[in-house]
């Protein structure tokens, strides 16, 4: 998948646990865990906004686009 989740890196930089982020964002711990590990195919803008607000970051700090090599 060309979209890479970097939520774990931002959380580590902020020294914030998944439990604390879950409580502050208002999203179930299990859902944030799936998001953190990249096991989701979509994220609501409202959730992304809440995560960015709590972590004081930009969406680009959490999401990375990695172009897949083109087949010849």
N, CA, C and O atoms as a CHARMM CRD file, in Angstrom:
* protein
*
  288
    1    1 UNK  N      0.85300  -1.18100   0.00000 PROA 1      0.00000
    2    1 UNK  CA     0.00000   0.00000   0.00000 PROA 1      0.00000
    3    1 UNK  C      0.89400   1.23800   0.00000 PROA 1      0.00000
    4    1 UNK  O      1.83100   1.31700   0.79400 PROA 1      0.00000
    5    2 UNK  N      0.62300   2.19500  -0.86900 PROA 2      0.00000
    6    2 UNK  CA     1.49600   3.36900  -0.97000 PROA 2      0.00000
    7    2 UNK  C      1.32900   4.40400   0.15100 PROA 2      0.00000
    8    2 UNK  O      2.13200   5.33300   0.23200 PROA 2      0.00000
    9    3 UNK  N      0.31500   4.27700   1.01800 PROA 3      0.00000
   10    3 UNK  CA     0.16600   5.19700   2.14600 PROA 3      0.00000
   11    3 UNK  C      0.73300   4.50700   3.39100 PROA 3      0.00000
   12    3 UNK  O      0.28600   3.42500   3.77100 PROA 3      0.00000
   13    4 UNK  N      1.70700   5.14100   4.00600 PROA 4      0.00000
   14    4 UNK  CA     2.37900   4.59600   5.18300 PROA 4      0.00000
   15    4 UNK  C      1.94700   5.40200   6.40700 PROA 4      0.00000
   16    4 UNK  O      1.96900   6.63300   6.38700 PROA 4      0.00000
   17    5 UNK  N      1.55400   4.69700   7.47500 PROA 5      0.00000
   18    5 UNK  CA     1.17200   5.35900   8.71900 PROA 5      0.00000
   19    5 UNK  C      2.41400   5.59300   9.57100 PROA 5      0.00000
   20    5 UNK  O      3.20100   4.67500   9.79900 PROA 5      0.00000
   21    6 UNK  N      2.58200   6.80400  10.03000 PROA 6      0.00000
   22    6 UNK  CA     3.70500   7.17700  10.89200 PROA 6      0.00000
   23    6 UNK  C      3.22600   7.60700  12.27800 PROA 6      0.00000
   24    6 UNK  O      3.92800   8.32800  12.98800 PROA 6      0.00000
   25    7 UNK  N      2.03700   7.16300  12.65400 PROA 7      0.00000
   26    7 UNK  CA     1.45800   7.55800  13.93900 PROA 7      0.00000
   27    7 UNK  C      2.34700   7.13000  15.10000 PROA 7      0.00000
   28    7 UNK  O      2.50600   7.88300  16.06000 PROA 7      0.00000
   29    8 UNK  N      2.92900   5.93500  15.03000 PROA 8      0.00000
   30    8 UNK  CA     3.78200   5.46000  16.11800 PROA 8      0.00000
   31    8 UNK  C      4.98100   6.36400  16.33700 PROA 8      0.00000
   32    8 UNK  O      5.38300   6.59900  17.47700 PROA 8      0.00000
   33    9 UNK  N      5.55400   6.87200  15.25800 PROA 9      0.00000
   34    9 UNK  CA     6.71900   7.75100  15.36200 PROA 9      0.00000
   35    9 UNK  C      6.34500   9.08200  16.02900 PROA 9      0.00000
   36    9 UNK  O      7.07600   9.57900  16.88600 PROA 9      0.00000
   37   10 UNK  N      5.20300   9.65300  15.62900 PROA 10     0.00000
   38   10 UNK  CA     4.77200  10.93000  16.21200 PROA 10     0.00000
   39   10 UNK  C      4.41500  10.74200  17.68300 PROA 10     0.00000
   40   10 UNK  O      4.73800  11.58600  18.51900 PROA 10     0.00000
   41   11 UNK  N      3.75100   9.63600  17.99500 PROA 11     0.00000
   42   11 UNK  CA     3.42200   9.35200  19.39900 PROA 11     0.00000
   43   11 UNK  C      4.69500   9.21600  20.23100 PROA 11     0.00000
   44   11 UNK  O      4.75700   9.72800  21.34900 PROA 11     0.00000
   45   12 UNK  N      5.69500   8.54400  19.70700 PROA 12     0.00000
   46   12 UNK  CA     6.96600   8.37200  20.43600 PROA 12     0.00000
   47   12 UNK  C      7.64600   9.72100  20.64600 PROA 12     0.00000
   48   12 UNK  O      8.18500   9.99000  21.72000 PROA 12     0.00000
   49   13 UNK  N      7.62000  10.56400  19.61900 PROA 13     0.00000
   50   13 UNK  CA     8.20800  11.89900  19.74700 PROA 13     0.00000
   51   13 UNK  C      7.53800  12.70300  20.84800 PROA 13     0.00000
   52   13 UNK  O      8.18700  13.48900  21.53800 PROA 13     0.00000
   53   14 UNK  N      6.22000  12.50200  21.01100 PROA 14     0.00000
   54   14 UNK  CA     5.44100  13.24100  22.02200 PROA 14     0.00000
   55   14 UNK  C      5.39600  12.50900  23.35600 PROA 14     0.00000
   56   14 UNK  O      4.82100  13.00100  24.32700 PROA 14     0.00000
   57   15 UNK  N      6.01900  11.30800  23.39500 PROA 15     0.00000
   58   15 UNK  CA     6.00600  10.47500  24.60100 PROA 15     0.00000
   59   15 UNK  C      4.57100  10.20900  25.06900 PROA 15     0.00000
   60   15 UNK  O      4.25800  10.34800  26.25100 PROA 15     0.00000
   61   16 UNK  N      3.71000   9.82700  24.12800 PROA 16     0.00000
   62   16 UNK  CA     2.30900   9.58800  24.43100 PROA 16     0.00000
   63   16 UNK  C      1.97500   8.12900  24.15200 PROA 16     0.00000
   64   16 UNK  O      2.31400   7.59100  23.09800 PROA 16     0.00000
   65   17 UNK  N      1.31000   7.50300  25.10400 PROA 17     0.00000
   66   17 UNK  CA     0.90700   6.11000  24.93400 PROA 17     0.00000
   67   17 UNK  C     -0.36800   6.03000  24.09300 PROA 17     0.00000
   68   17 UNK  O     -1.08900   7.01200  23.91300 PROA 17     0.00000
   69   18 UNK  N     -0.61100   4.83400  23.59200 PROA 18     0.00000
   70   18 UNK  CA    -1.82700   4.59900  22.81800 PROA 18     0.00000
   71   18 UNK  C     -3.05900   4.81900  23.69000 PROA 18     0.00000
   72   18 UNK  O     -4.06500   5.36400  23.23500 PROA 18     0.00000
   73   19 UNK  N     -2.97100   4.39300  24.94100 PROA 19     0.00000
   74   19 UNK  CA    -4.09200   4.56700  25.87000 PROA 19     0.00000
   75   19 UNK  C     -4.40000   6.05300  26.08400 PROA 19     0.00000
   76   19 UNK  O     -5.56000   6.46300  26.04600 PROA 19     0.00000
   77   20 UNK  N     -3.36700   6.84500  26.30600 PROA 20     0.00000
   78   20 UNK  CA    -3.57000   8.28100  26.52700 PROA 20     0.00000
   79   20 UNK  C     -4.13700   8.94500  25.27800 PROA 20     0.00000
   80   20 UNK  O     -5.06300   9.75100  25.36600 PROA 20     0.00000
   81   21 UNK  N     -3.58100   8.60500  24.11200 PROA 21     0.00000
   82   21 UNK  CA    -4.09500   9.18900  22.86600 PROA 21     0.00000
   83   21 UNK  C     -5.55000   8.79500  22.65200 PROA 21     0.00000
   84   21 UNK  O     -6.36600   9.62300  22.25000 PROA 21     0.00000
   85   22 UNK  N     -5.87200   7.54700  22.91700 PROA 22     0.00000
   86   22 UNK  CA    -7.23000   7.05400  22.77500 PROA 22     0.00000
   87   22 UNK  C     -8.19900   7.85500  23.64500 PROA 22     0.00000
   88   22 UNK  O     -9.26100   8.27000  23.18300 PROA 22     0.00000
   89   23 UNK  N     -7.82800   8.06400  24.88700 PROA 23     0.00000
   90   23 UNK  CA    -8.67700   8.81300  25.81400 PROA 23     0.00000
   91   23 UNK  C     -8.84600  10.26200  25.37200 PROA 23     0.00000
   92   23 UNK  O     -9.94900  10.80500  25.43400 PROA 23     0.00000
   93   24 UNK  N     -7.76700  10.88500  24.93100 PROA 24     0.00000
   94   24 UNK  CA    -7.81700  12.30200  24.56100 PROA 24     0.00000
   95   24 UNK  C     -8.52100  12.54200  23.23000 PROA 24     0.00000
   96   24 UNK  O     -9.14400  13.58500  23.03200 PROA 24     0.00000
   97   25 UNK  N     -8.42000  11.57100  22.31400 PROA 25     0.00000
   98   25 UNK  CA    -9.04600  11.70700  21.00100 PROA 25     0.00000
   99   25 UNK  C    -10.50600  11.26200  21.04700 PROA 25     0.00000
  100   25 UNK  O    -11.34000  11.77000  20.29700 PROA 25     0.00000
  101   26 UNK  N    -10.81200  10.30800  21.93400 PROA 26     0.00000
  102   26 UNK  CA   -12.17200   9.79200  22.01500 PROA 26     0.00000
  103   26 UNK  C    -12.43700   8.68400  21.00400 PROA 26     0.00000
  104   26 UNK  O    -13.56200   8.51900  20.53100 PROA 26     0.00000
  105   27 UNK  N    -11.40400   7.93500  20.68000 PROA 27     0.00000
  106   27 UNK  CA   -11.50700   6.81200  19.75800 PROA 27     0.00000
  107   27 UNK  C    -11.04500   5.56400  20.50100 PROA 27     0.00000
  108   27 UNK  O    -10.08800   5.61600  21.27300 PROA 27     0.00000
  109   28 UNK  N    -11.72300   4.44900  20.26800 PROA 28     0.00000
  110   28 UNK  CA   -11.38400   3.20800  20.96400 PROA 28     0.00000
  111   28 UNK  C     -9.91900   2.83400  20.75100 PROA 28     0.00000
  112   28 UNK  O     -9.36300   3.00600  19.66600 PROA 28     0.00000
  113   29 UNK  N     -9.32000   2.32400  21.80500 PROA 29     0.00000
  114   29 UNK  CA    -7.93000   1.92000  21.78200 PROA 29     0.00000
  115   29 UNK  C     -7.65700   0.93200  20.64800 PROA 29     0.00000
  116   29 UNK  O     -6.64100   1.04400  19.96200 PROA 29     0.00000
  117   30 UNK  N     -8.54600  -0.02100  20.45000 PROA 30     0.00000
  118   30 UNK  CA    -8.36100  -1.03300  19.40700 PROA 30     0.00000
  119   30 UNK  C     -8.36200  -0.39400  18.02000 PROA 30     0.00000
  120   30 UNK  O     -7.61300  -0.82500  17.14300 PROA 30     0.00000
  121   31 UNK  N     -9.19100   0.62600  17.81200 PROA 31     0.00000
  122   31 UNK  CA    -9.23100   1.30200  16.51400 PROA 31     0.00000
  123   31 UNK  C     -7.96300   2.10700  16.26100 PROA 31     0.00000
  124   31 UNK  O     -7.45200   2.12700  15.14100 PROA 31     0.00000
  125   32 UNK  N     -7.45900   2.76400  17.28800 PROA 32     0.00000
  126   32 UNK  CA    -6.19700   3.49300  17.13100 PROA 32     0.00000
  127   32 UNK  C     -5.04300   2.53000  16.91400 PROA 32     0.00000
  128   32 UNK  O     -4.10900   2.83700  16.17300 PROA 32     0.00000
  129   33 UNK  N     -5.09700   1.37700  17.54800 PROA 33     0.00000
  130   33 UNK  CA    -4.05600   0.37500  17.36000 PROA 33     0.00000
  131   33 UNK  C     -4.02600  -0.09700  15.90200 PROA 33     0.00000
  132   33 UNK  O     -2.95400  -0.23600  15.31500 PROA 33     0.00000
  133   34 UNK  N     -5.19100  -0.33800  15.32900 PROA 34     0.00000
  134   34 UNK  CA    -5.26700  -0.73800  13.92000 PROA 34     0.00000
  135   34 UNK  C     -4.75000   0.37700  13.01600 PROA 34     0.00000
  136   34 UNK  O     -4.05800   0.12100  12.03000 PROA 34     0.00000
  137   35 UNK  N     -5.08800   1.59500  13.35900 PROA 35     0.00000
  138   35 UNK  CA    -4.61900   2.74300  12.58200 PROA 35     0.00000
  139   35 UNK  C     -3.09200   2.84200  12.67200 PROA 35     0.00000
  140   35 UNK  O     -2.41400   3.04900  11.66500 PROA 35     0.00000
  141   36 UNK  N     -2.57300   2.69400  13.86600 PROA 36     0.00000
  142   36 UNK  CA    -1.13600   2.79600  14.11200 PROA 36     0.00000
  143   36 UNK  C     -0.34600   1.74200  13.33200 PROA 36     0.00000
  144   36 UNK  O      0.75000   2.01200  12.84200 PROA 36     0.00000
  145   37 UNK  N     -0.91200   0.54400  13.22600 PROA 37     0.00000
  146   37 UNK  CA    -0.21600  -0.53900  12.53400 PROA 37     0.00000
  147   37 UNK  C     -0.53100  -0.59200  11.04700 PROA 37     0.00000
  148   37 UNK  O     -0.02000  -1.45900  10.33700 PROA 37     0.00000
  149   38 UNK  N     -1.36800   0.32400  10.56500 PROA 38     0.00000
  150   38 UNK  CA    -1.67900   0.37500   9.14300 PROA 38     0.00000
  151   38 UNK  C     -2.66600  -0.67500   8.68500 PROA 38     0.00000
  152   38 UNK  O     -2.72900  -0.98800   7.49600 PROA 38     0.00000
  153   39 UNK  N     -3.43600  -1.22500   9.60600 PROA 39     0.00000
  154   39 UNK  CA    -4.39300  -2.27700   9.26300 PROA 39     0.00000
  155   39 UNK  C     -5.79300  -1.73000   8.99800 PROA 39     0.00000
  156   39 UNK  O     -6.79400  -2.40400   9.24200 PROA 39     0.00000
  157   40 UNK  N     -5.84600  -0.51500   8.50000 PROA 40     0.00000
  158   40 UNK  CA    -7.12100   0.08800   8.10800 PROA 40     0.00000
  159   40 UNK  C     -6.99900   0.59200   6.67800 PROA 40     0.00000
  160   40 UNK  O     -5.89800   0.84600   6.18900 PROA 40     0.00000
  161   41 UNK  N     -8.12500   0.73100   6.02200 PROA 41     0.00000
  162   41 UNK  CA    -8.09800   1.22100   4.64200 PROA 41     0.00000
  163   41 UNK  C     -8.63500   2.63900   4.52300 PROA 41     0.00000
  164   41 UNK  O     -8.61100   3.22900   3.44200 PROA 41     0.00000
  165   42 UNK  N     -9.12100   3.18900   5.63800 PROA 42     0.00000
  166   42 UNK  CA    -9.67000   4.54600   5.59600 PROA 42     0.00000
  167   42 UNK  C     -9.58400   5.17500   6.99000 PROA 42     0.00000
  168   42 UNK  O     -9.48800   4.48100   8.00200 PROA 42     0.00000
  169   43 UNK  N     -9.62000   6.49600   7.00900 PROA 43     0.00000
  170   43 UNK  CA    -9.67100   7.23800   8.26900 PROA 43     0.00000
  171   43 UNK  C    -10.59500   8.42800   8.05600 PROA 43     0.00000
  172   43 UNK  O    -10.52800   9.09800   7.02500 PROA 43     0.00000
  173   44 UNK  N    -11.43700   8.68300   9.01200 PROA 44     0.00000
  174   44 UNK  CA   -12.33600   9.84100   8.92700 PROA 44     0.00000
  175   44 UNK  C    -11.53300  11.11400   9.15200 PROA 44     0.00000
  176   44 UNK  O    -10.60500  11.14700   9.96000 PROA 44     0.00000
  177   45 UNK  N    -11.90500  12.15600   8.42700 PROA 45     0.00000
  178   45 UNK  CA   -11.22600  13.43800   8.60900 PROA 45     0.00000
  179   45 UNK  C    -11.38900  13.93300  10.04000 PROA 45     0.00000
  180   45 UNK  O    -10.47200  14.54900  10.58500 PROA 45     0.00000
  181   46 UNK  N    -12.53600  13.67500  10.65600 PROA 46     0.00000
  182   46 UNK  CA   -12.74800  14.12500  12.03300 PROA 46     0.00000
  183   46 UNK  C    -11.78200  13.42300  12.98900 PROA 46     0.00000
  184   46 UNK  O    -11.30200  14.03500  13.94300 PROA 46     0.00000
  185   47 UNK  N    -11.49900  12.15500  12.74100 PROA 47     0.00000
  186   47 UNK  CA   -10.53500  11.42200  13.56500 PROA 47     0.00000
  187   47 UNK  C     -9.12800  11.94800  13.32700 PROA 47     0.00000
  188   47 UNK  O     -8.37400  12.16600  14.27600 PROA 47     0.00000
  189   48 UNK  N     -8.77600  12.15000  12.07000 PROA 48     0.00000
  190   48 UNK  CA    -7.46000  12.68900  11.73200 PROA 48     0.00000
  191   48 UNK  C     -7.27600  14.06900  12.35400 PROA 48     0.00000
  192   48 UNK  O     -6.20800  14.38100  12.88200 PROA 48     0.00000
  193   49 UNK  N     -8.30900  14.88500  12.29200 PROA 49     0.00000
  194   49 UNK  CA    -8.24500  16.22600  12.89000 PROA 49     0.00000
  195   49 UNK  C     -8.01500  16.14300  14.39500 PROA 49     0.00000
  196   49 UNK  O     -7.19600  16.88400  14.93900 PROA 49     0.00000
  197   50 UNK  N     -8.73500  15.24300  15.07400 PROA 50     0.00000
  198   50 UNK  CA    -8.60200  15.10100  16.52300 PROA 50     0.00000
  199   50 UNK  C     -7.20300  14.60400  16.89500 PROA 50     0.00000
  200   50 UNK  O     -6.61300  15.08200  17.86300 PROA 50     0.00000
  201   51 UNK  N     -6.67500  13.65200  16.13400 PROA 51     0.00000
  202   51 UNK  CA    -5.33000  13.13600  16.39600 PROA 51     0.00000
  203   51 UNK  C     -4.29900  14.24900  16.21800 PROA 51     0.00000
  204   51 UNK  O     -3.40700  14.41000  17.05000 PROA 51     0.00000
  205   52 UNK  N     -4.42000  15.01000  15.14100 PROA 52     0.00000
  206   52 UNK  CA    -3.48000  16.10800  14.88200 PROA 52     0.00000
  207   52 UNK  C     -3.57400  17.17700  15.96300 PROA 52     0.00000
  208   52 UNK  O     -2.56300  17.76200  16.35000 PROA 52     0.00000
  209   53 UNK  N     -4.78500  17.43300  16.45000 PROA 53     0.00000
  210   53 UNK  CA    -4.97200  18.42900  17.50200 PROA 53     0.00000
  211   53 UNK  C     -4.27900  17.98000  18.78900 PROA 53     0.00000
  212   53 UNK  O     -3.55100  18.75400  19.41100 PROA 53     0.00000
  213   54 UNK  N     -4.50700  16.72800  19.18300 PROA 54     0.00000
  214   54 UNK  CA    -3.92500  16.21000  20.42200 PROA 54     0.00000
  215   54 UNK  C     -2.40400  16.10900  20.31900 PROA 54     0.00000
  216   54 UNK  O     -1.69700  16.43900  21.27000 PROA 54     0.00000
  217   55 UNK  N     -1.89900  15.65600  19.17400 PROA 55     0.00000
  218   55 UNK  CA    -0.45200  15.48200  19.00700 PROA 55     0.00000
  219   55 UNK  C      0.25200  16.74600  18.52300 PROA 55     0.00000
  220   55 UNK  O      1.47500  16.76200  18.37800 PROA 55     0.00000
  221   56 UNK  N     -0.51400  17.79800  18.27500 PROA 56     0.00000
  222   56 UNK  CA     0.02800  19.06400  17.79200 PROA 56     0.00000
  223   56 UNK  C      0.92300  18.82700  16.56900 PROA 56     0.00000
  224   56 UNK  O      2.10700  19.16400  16.55900 PROA 56     0.00000
  225   57 UNK  N      0.30500  18.23100  15.53900 PROA 57     0.00000
  226   57 UNK  CA     1.04900  17.91200  14.32700 PROA 57     0.00000
  227   57 UNK  C      0.17500  18.15800  13.09800 PROA 57     0.00000
  228   57 UNK  O     -0.99300  18.52900  13.21700 PROA 57     0.00000
  229   58 UNK  N      0.74300  17.95200  11.95000 PROA 58     0.00000
  230   58 UNK  CA     0.03700  18.07600  10.67900 PROA 58     0.00000
  231   58 UNK  C     -0.26400  16.67900  10.13700 PROA 58     0.00000
  232   58 UNK  O      0.43900  15.73000  10.48500 PROA 58     0.00000
  233   59 UNK  N     -1.29500  16.52500   9.29100 PROA 59     0.00000
  234   59 UNK  CA    -1.58800  15.21000   8.71300 PROA 59     0.00000
  235   59 UNK  C     -0.37500  14.58800   8.02100 PROA 59     0.00000
  236   59 UNK  O     -0.19700  13.37000   8.05800 PROA 59     0.00000
  237   60 UNK  N      0.44500  15.40400   7.40000 PROA 60     0.00000
  238   60 UNK  CA     1.64200  14.90200   6.73000 PROA 60     0.00000
  239   60 UNK  C      2.69000  14.33600   7.67300 PROA 60     0.00000
  240   60 UNK  O      3.59400  13.61900   7.24200 PROA 60     0.00000
  241   61 UNK  N      2.57400  14.65500   8.96400 PROA 61     0.00000
  242   61 UNK  CA     3.48000  14.06300   9.95000 PROA 61     0.00000
  243   61 UNK  C      3.08700  12.61900  10.24900 PROA 61     0.00000
  244   61 UNK  O      3.91400  11.82000  10.68800 PROA 61     0.00000
  245   62 UNK  N      1.81900  12.29400  10.00900 PROA 62     0.00000
  246   62 UNK  CA     1.27600  10.97800  10.33100 PROA 62     0.00000
  247   62 UNK  C      1.17500  10.08900   9.09500 PROA 62     0.00000
  248   62 UNK  O      1.36600   8.87600   9.17600 PROA 62     0.00000
  249   63 UNK  N      0.87700  10.69700   7.96200 PROA 63     0.00000
  250   63 UNK  CA     0.68200   9.95000   6.72100 PROA 63     0.00000
  251   63 UNK  C      1.80900  10.23700   5.74400 PROA 63     0.00000
  252   63 UNK  O      2.22800  11.38300   5.57900 PROA 63     0.00000
  253   64 UNK  N      2.29100   9.19600   5.10500 PROA 64     0.00000
  254   64 UNK  CA     3.34900   9.34800   4.10500 PROA 64     0.00000
  255   64 UNK  C      2.94000   8.59200   2.84700 PROA 64     0.00000
  256   64 UNK  O      2.46800   7.45800   2.92500 PROA 64     0.00000
  257   65 UNK  N      3.12100   9.21900   1.69400 PROA 65     0.00000
  258   65 UNK  CA     2.84900   8.56500   0.41700 PROA 65     0.00000
  259   65 UNK  C      4.15200   8.03200  -0.13900 PROA 65     0.00000
  260   65 UNK  O      5.11400   8.77700  -0.32600 PROA 65     0.00000
  261   66 UNK  N      4.17600   6.74900  -0.40000 PROA 66     0.00000
  262   66 UNK  CA     5.36500   6.13000  -0.98400 PROA 66     0.00000
  263   66 UNK  C      4.96400   5.53200  -2.33300 PROA 66     0.00000
  264   66 UNK  O      4.20000   4.57000  -2.40600 PROA 66     0.00000
  265   67 UNK  N      5.49300   6.12100  -3.37800 PROA 67     0.00000
  266   67 UNK  CA     5.17800   5.68000  -4.73600 PROA 67     0.00000
  267   67 UNK  C      5.70300   4.26600  -4.97500 PROA 67     0.00000
  268   67 UNK  O      6.85900   3.96600  -4.67600 PROA 67     0.00000
  269   68 UNK  N      4.85600   3.41300  -5.50900 PROA 68     0.00000
  270   68 UNK  CA     5.27300   2.05400  -5.81900 PROA 68     0.00000
  271   68 UNK  C      5.98500   2.06400  -7.16600 PROA 68     0.00000
  272   68 UNK  O      5.60300   2.80600  -8.07100 PROA 68     0.00000
  273   69 UNK  N      7.01000   1.24600  -7.29700 PROA 69     0.00000
  274   69 UNK  CA     7.74700   1.19800  -8.56500 PROA 69     0.00000
  275   69 UNK  C      6.83000   0.77700  -9.71900 PROA 69     0.00000
  276   69 UNK  O      6.00200  -0.12400  -9.58200 PROA 69     0.00000
  277   70 UNK  N      7.00300   1.45100 -10.85000 PROA 70     0.00000
  278   70 UNK  CA     6.20300   1.11500 -12.03000 PROA 70     0.00000
  279   70 UNK  C      6.76900  -0.13700 -12.68300 PROA 70     0.00000
  280   70 UNK  O      7.98100  -0.32300 -12.79400 PROA 70     0.00000
  281   71 UNK  N      5.85400  -0.97500 -13.10500 PROA 71     0.00000
  282   71 UNK  CA     6.29200  -2.19000 -13.80400 PROA 71     0.00000
  283   71 UNK  C      6.61300  -1.86400 -15.24200 PROA 71     0.00000
  284   71 UNK  O      5.91000  -1.08100 -15.88000 PROA 71     0.00000
  285   72 UNK  N      7.66600  -2.45700 -15.75200 PROA 72     0.00000
  286   72 UNK  CA     8.10000  -2.19000 -17.13500 PROA 72     0.00000
  287   72 UNK  C      7.49100  -3.16700 -18.08900 PROA 72     0.00000
  288   72 UNK  O      7.74400  -3.09400 -19.29200 PROA 72     0.00000
